[in-house]
Amino acid sequence: MASALFDLSGRVAVVTGGTSGIGRTLALGLADAGADVVAVGRREALVREVAGAIEARGRRTARLTADVTDQGSLERVRDACVEQFGRVDVLVCAAGVTRRTGTLEMTDAEWDQILATNLTGTLRACRVFGAAMVARGGGRIITVASLSSFVGFFEVAAYTASKSAVAGLTRALAVEWAQAGVTVNAIVPGVFKTDLNQQLLDSGRGQELLLRTPMRRFGRLEELVGATVFLASDAASFVTGQLLVVDGGFLASGVNQ
């Protein structure tokens, strides 16, 4: 049956940045598809809350905190997952930060923080969990890119640079690890309202983005689940190095009226 291709029963997934926003939605979506899911983040209270929601779906989990800027914390998560579950089959890299600042006013510290989380944090998670996947001969890695991986956005140079680099990193790792049976792909969310960007979208920028989105609405976070489950599943066994865009037509659009 075709539905069996998308069944994640028996798989073990780790979602970094999995306690809020897009990451939380993806963690619960993977659990709904049958996977045991460990959603990690920096705040213990949120880790416990998401773990409870995963268990309520009948899936196994672990309550583990981690910060993608701290390699040791990621290694502890990996080791705990291997001890409890035997392996990690799927990694979703959803930790991210942004800040609107004019480039001439932006400090080096602001630039470094955003790059450290969005880009280097993604690389770090891919290396920590990907090493065992490469050694075992299989695995699925899903990064989270952005519309700004393709186009420029006003006064978010650091975020745009980081997400452009995530797109390139995704392709590079896909090529490097393909013969080891590890696929590396990205989802590319369009305009989805989260705690990370709510302030920006409630401004005039949100209205501009709606005008440029042919479907004339913001995405619903659950609309990212299908793409993620697909990339984590057997249905995507020959798909690697791809950026799967879920954007209501934003990147396809020219003139919308």
Disulfide bonds with the S-S distance in Angstrom:
none
